[in-house]
Amino acid sequence: MQITKDTVVRFNYILKNDEQEIIERSSAQEPIAYLQGHGGMIRGVQLALEGKQAGDKFSVSVEPKDGYGERLDNSIQSVPVKHLMGAKKWRPGMIATVQTEKGQHQVNVVKVGKFMAKVDTNHPLAGQTLHFDIDIVDVRAATQEEISHGHAHGAGGHHH
């Protein structure tokens, strides 16, 4: 079965930067599950998966416009330290999560004071070309429930 809209894809990946350093990788024991055509994945990977099938292995480079966007210079904001989630003690360079009107968002801690922190709201991978090595494990038709929820369920997917 080919990957098209409304298929669930389980795959493993290795993500590298331009220096070929590994930034992130999936667990070989539990591939991630993704519902094609419903968001939830950066555009460059969505486009690269389209038309592929189980057993395919390939590499794709994703430019910032199809990844996490370009870095915005005016993205430094002050946030109360009590709103930073993910650690008890904060230091510059750490990644925190903050709750926004649009849901949770990762930020990079730039400076920490007693009550306020300066954070960079750019995604940590914004402005970078991302290099993925992808191994497609399996492809199946999505259930109606998955389509209505907008994400894959089960192993490697969302659990309710």
C-alpha positions in Angstrom: 0.0 0.0 0.0 1.3 3.4 -0.9 1.3 6.4 1.5 -1.5 8.7 0.6 -3.9 10.9 2.6 -5.7 8.9 5.3 -3.0 6.2 5.7 -1.2 5.5 8.9 2.6 5.3 8.4 4.9 3.7 11.0 8.5 4.6 10.4 11.9 5.0 12.0 14.1 8.1 11.4 17.4 9.6 12.2 17.6 13.4 12.1 20.9 15.1 11.4 22.1 18.7 11.0 24.3 20.1 8.2 27.4 18.8 10.1 25.8 15.3 10.0 25.5 15.3 13.8 22.6 13.3 15.0 20.0 15.6 16.6 17.2 13.0 17.2 16.3 9.5 16.4 13.2 7.3 16.8 13.4 4.1 18.8 13.9 1.0 16.6 11.7 -0.9 19.0 8.8 1.4 18.6 8.6 3.3 15.3 6.5 6.5 15.3 3.0 6.3 13.8 1.7 9.2 11.8 -1.5 10.0 9.9 -0.7 11.3 6.4 -2.4 14.4 5.2 -3.6 15.7 8.6 -0.7 17.8 9.7 1.2 16.7 12.8 4.5 16.4 10.8 6.7 19.0 9.2 5.7 19.7 5.6 9.0 18.5 4.1 8.7 15.0 5.6 5.0 14.8 4.7 5.8 15.5 1.0 8.7 13.0 1.1 6.5 10.2 2.5 3.8 10.7 -0.2 3.7 7.7 -2.6 6.3 5.6 -0.7 5.5 2.2 0.8 6.5 -0.3 3.5 10.1 -1.3 3.2 11.2 1.9 1.5 14.4 3.5 2.9 15.4 7.0 1.8 17.0 10.2 2.8 15.5 13.7 2.5 16.9 17.2 3.2 14.2 19.7 4.4 14.8 23.4 4.0 13.7 25.7 6.8 10.6 26.8 4.9 9.3 23.2 4.9 10.7 22.5 8.3 10.4 24.7 11.4 10.6 28.0 9.5 13.3 30.7 9.4 14.7 32.2 12.6 13.0 35.4 13.6 15.3 38.0 15.1 12.6 39.7 17.2 11.5 36.6 19.1 13.0 37.2 22.5 10.2 37.6 25.2 10.1 38.0 28.9 8.1 35.3 30.7 7.5 34.7 34.4 9.8 31.8 35.5 6.8 30.1 37.2 5.3 29.6 33.7 8.3 27.6 32.4 7.6 23.9 32.4 10.1 21.0 32.3 12.6 21.7 35.1 12.9 23.1 38.6 16.0 25.2 38.1 16.6 27.0 34.8 19.8 27.9 33.0 20.5 29.6 29.7 20.4 27.1 26.8 17.8 24.9 28.3 14.6 24.1 26.4 11.3 24.9 28.3 7.7 24.4 27.5 5.2 27.3 27.9 1.4 27.2 27.6 0.1 29.7 25.0 -3.3 30.4 23.5 -2.3 28.0 20.7 -1.3 25.2 23.0 2.2 24.2 24.4 5.2 25.7 22.7 8.9 25.0 23.2 11.2 28.0 24.0 15.0 28.3 24.5 15.9 30.0 27.8 18.3 32.9 27.1 18.6 34.6 30.5 17.1 33.8 33.9 16.4 36.2 36.7 14.7 35.6 40.1 11.1 36.1 38.8 11.4 36.6 35.0 13.2 34.7 32.2 14.1 35.9 28.7 13.2 33.2 26.2 13.7 32.8 22.4 10.3 31.7 21.0 11.9 30.3 17.7 11.6 26.6 17.5 15.1 25.1 18.5 15.5 23.8 14.9 14.2 27.0 13.1 16.5 28.2 10.4 18.2 24.8 10.0 18.2 22.5 7.0 17.2 19.1 8.4 18.5 15.8 7.0 16.3 12.7 7.6 17.1 9.1 7.0 13.7 7.3 7.0 12.9 3.6 7.1 9.2 2.9 6.5 8.1 -0.1 8.6 4.4 -0.4 7.5 1.5 1.5 6.0 -2.2 0.8 6.6 -5.5 2.5 6.0 -6.6 4.8 8.8 -9.6 4.0 10.9 -12.6 6.4 10.8 -11.8 7.3 14.4 -8.2 8.2 13.6 -9.4 10.3 10.7 -11.9 12.1 12.8 -9.3 12.7 15.6 -6.6 13.8 13.1 -3.9 11.5 14.4 -2.8 7.8 14.4 -3.7 5.6 17.4 -2.0 2.5 18.8 1.7 1.6 18.9 3.9 4.7 18.1 0.8 6.9 17.9 -1.5 8.8 20.2 -3.0 7.0 23.3 -6.3 8.3 24.8 
